Amino acid sequence: MSASIRFIIITVLPDDVARRFDSARRLVCEVGRSRASLAYPPHVTLRTGALVPVEHVSAFLEGFSEALGAWDPFSVTTDGFLLPGYQDGEVRKYLAGYRVRQDPPIMSLNTRLLRFEKWRASNRLVFEPHLTLAFDDLTEEGMQRVRLWLDENPNGLPTGFQWSCDNVCLYRPQGDSWSLHAEWKARRL
């Protein structure tokens, strides 16, 4: 069996928004004693990732680029906090983040990207866009600390973010973090 590369399919935040978001993320990770989200750039996942055999990466990039096509940049806006628990197989996990409004442009981009099915890493097709503050290693106790901190510090985090989505990126694992592998830019208006 040949080796495969795992890709996440994301849009990264512009530098100014990324810095403000990362400050909030680091604070929540400290309160919740979580570190997993810090391995990723500040981003919104646009669709389920891909697991591509090494020898097919070029073909994947070509097909993905074709499926993505050209698009115009569009506004992305958060819509409050998101603090759910969820099942990951047999394990109960927790997530702290910002909900992203499901406006037509981002939902349409997700739909277009899902049409390219080759090497899709999972059958998860439900799209709930969000900005992750903490997840994966965030325990139930950590989530309780985050909730209590938010209750006690109602102005402790930015109430939301807004930016222009002008990129689609593939990131791959590189040691303990994720590195850019390929990027597509929106048309310039």
C-alpha positions as a printed Julia matrix, in Angstrom:
189×3 Matrix{Float64}:
   0.0    0.0     0.0
   1.4    3.39   -0.96
   1.85   6.29    1.44
  -0.82   8.99    1.46
  -0.85  12.68    2.31
  -3.67  14.1     4.42
  -4.91  17.53    3.36
  -7.28  19.9     5.1
  -9.26  22.25    2.85
  -9.52  25.66    4.45
  -9.63  29.4     4.0
  -7.16  31.27    6.18
  -7.96  34.58    7.8
  -6.19  37.76    6.65
  -3.26  38.76    8.88
  -5.02  41.51   10.87
  -8.05  39.33   11.68
  -5.83  36.28   12.26
  -3.8   38.15   14.9
  -6.92  39.25   16.82
  -8.46  35.78   16.55
  -5.21  34.07   17.59
  -5.07  36.19   20.77
  -8.58  35.01   21.65
  -7.69  31.42   20.75
  -4.57  31.43   22.94
  -6.56  32.8    25.87
  -9.3   30.15   25.52
  -6.66  27.42   25.16
  -4.98  28.63   28.34
  -8.27  28.7    30.26
  -9.34  25.3    28.91
  -5.85  23.77   29.12
  -6.04  22.8    25.47
  -3.36  23.04   22.76
  -4.6   21.12   19.7
  -6.04  24.12   17.83
  -2.73  25.98   18.03
  -1.2   23.59   15.48
  -3.44  25.08   12.77
  -3.46  28.52   11.18
  -6.57  30.59   12.01
  -9.05  29.27    9.44
 -12.49  28.07    8.44
 -12.66  24.51    7.14
 -14.46  24.59    3.77
 -15.16  20.88    3.37
 -14.02  17.51    4.61
 -10.34  16.9     3.87
  -8.62  14.51    1.5
  -6.32  11.52    1.9
  -4.33  11.33   -1.34
  -1.82   8.65   -2.35
   1.55  10.36   -2.87
   1.72   9.31   -6.52
  -1.66  10.97   -7.2
  -1.06  14.37   -5.57
  -0.5   16.14   -8.92
  -3.73  14.69  -10.35
  -5.56  15.63   -7.16
  -4.33  19.23   -7.34
  -5.38  19.48  -10.98
  -8.86  18.04  -10.34
  -9.35  20.11   -7.21
  -8.36  23.29   -9.03
 -10.81  22.49  -11.81
 -13.64  21.83   -9.33
 -12.89  25.06   -7.47
 -12.86  27.17  -10.61
 -12.9   30.95  -10.41
 -14.78  32.81   -7.7
 -15.14  36.32   -6.4
 -14.07  37.2    -2.86
 -16.95  37.4    -0.41
 -17.59  38.59    3.11
 -17.5   36.13    6.01
 -19.03  37.07    9.37
 -19.13  35.21   12.65
 -22.44  34.74   14.43
 -21.87  34.2    18.15
 -20.06  31.59   20.18
 -20.24  27.86   19.63
 -19.65  25.57   22.63
 -20.89  22.08   21.74
 -19.99  18.61   22.82
 -19.88  16.0    20.05
 -19.21  12.32   19.48
 -16.02  11.25   17.7
 -16.53   7.51   17.43
 -16.73   6.25   21.01
 -15.2    9.4    22.5
 -17.08  12.5    23.67
 -15.22  15.64   22.61
 -15.74  19.38   23.05
 -15.28  22.45   20.89
 -15.13  26.15   21.67
 -15.35  28.55   18.76
 -17.23  31.14   16.79
 -20.12  30.14   14.54
 -19.76  31.48   10.97
 -22.92  32.73    9.29
 -24.11  30.35    6.62
 -24.4   33.01    3.94
 -24.97  31.86    0.34
 -21.4   32.48   -0.95
 -19.67  30.26    1.64
 -22.36  27.58    1.38
 -22.06  27.62   -2.41
 -18.27  27.27   -2.18
 -18.68  24.25    0.1
 -21.15  22.66   -2.32
 -18.81  23.21   -5.27
 -15.84  21.74   -3.4
 -17.83  18.69   -2.28
 -18.51  17.81   -5.92
 -14.86  16.8    -6.21
 -15.17  13.47   -4.4
 -11.91  11.74   -5.32
  -9.83  10.88   -2.24
 -12.31  12.56    0.15
 -11.17  11.6     3.66
 -14.62  11.07    5.18
 -18.31  10.92    4.34
 -19.07  13.91    6.58
 -21.0   16.23    4.29
 -22.74  18.47    6.83
 -21.22  21.94    6.65
 -21.24  23.99    9.85
 -18.62  26.67    9.24
 -16.84  27.95   12.34
 -13.6   29.37   13.74
 -12.15  26.95   16.29
 -10.78  28.35   19.53
 -10.17  24.97   21.21
 -11.06  21.36   20.36
  -9.86  17.74   20.3
  -7.86  17.82   23.56
 -10.41  20.11   25.26
 -11.8   17.99   28.1
 -15.22  18.28   29.71
 -13.55  20.0    32.69
 -11.72  22.33   30.31
 -14.99  23.2    28.59
 -16.56  23.94   31.98
 -13.65  26.28   32.8
 -14.14  28.05   29.43
 -17.89  28.45   30.0
 -17.33  29.8    33.53
 -14.62  32.19   32.29
 -16.92  33.48   29.52
 -19.72  34.01   32.07
 -17.36  35.9    34.4
 -15.69  37.87   31.58
 -18.46  38.74   29.11
 -16.17  41.24   27.34
 -13.07  39.05   27.56
 -13.19  37.96   23.92
 -14.09  39.81   20.74
 -17.81  39.49   20.05
 -17.1   38.52   16.45
 -15.05  38.86   13.31
 -15.63  39.84    9.71
 -13.28  39.5     6.74
 -13.13  38.86    3.02
 -12.68  35.25    1.95
 -10.2   35.47   -0.91
  -8.32  32.16   -0.63
  -8.79  28.41   -0.62
  -5.83  26.47    0.75
  -4.64  22.92    1.17
  -2.61  22.37    4.31
  -0.79  19.17    5.23
   0.76  17.93    8.47
   4.38  18.92    9.01
   5.66  17.65   12.33
   3.38  18.98   15.05
   1.7   21.62   12.91
   0.06  22.15    9.51
   1.85  23.77    6.56
   0.6   25.32    3.36
   0.79  22.97    0.38
  -1.25  24.86   -2.24
  -3.31  28.04   -2.4
  -5.87  29.41   -4.85
  -6.85  33.08   -4.84
 -10.22  34.63   -5.69
 -10.54  36.9    -8.69
  -9.56  40.48   -7.97
 -12.51  42.84   -8.06
